Amino acid sequence: MKFKAEIDVMPLDALLDPQGKAVTGSMKNMGLEAIDGVRIGKHIQLFVEADSKSTAESKVDEACKKLLSNQIMEKYAFSIEEA
């Protein structure tokens, strides 16, 4: 079976996000003072072949831990559906 995974990788809440801080400052300079607390991350979409959804979830989790996120500085969340 083929599954599609949607993965979001974000900086840990406890860490400073320099990109997000810069964008927040720019929002204020553009007259968008109501926008605050911007955090910048990445979105990854991939497809995985697996016998079951739980096997696909396990493979995606492993990919996130080993390659797609830096566990020291980032957190991740993903969803999986049949493709």
Secondary structure, DSSP 8 states (H G I E B T S, - for coil): -EEEEEEEEEE-TTS--HHHHHHHHHHHHTT-TT-------EEEEEEEE-SSHHHHHHHHHHHIIIII--TTTEEEEEEEEE-
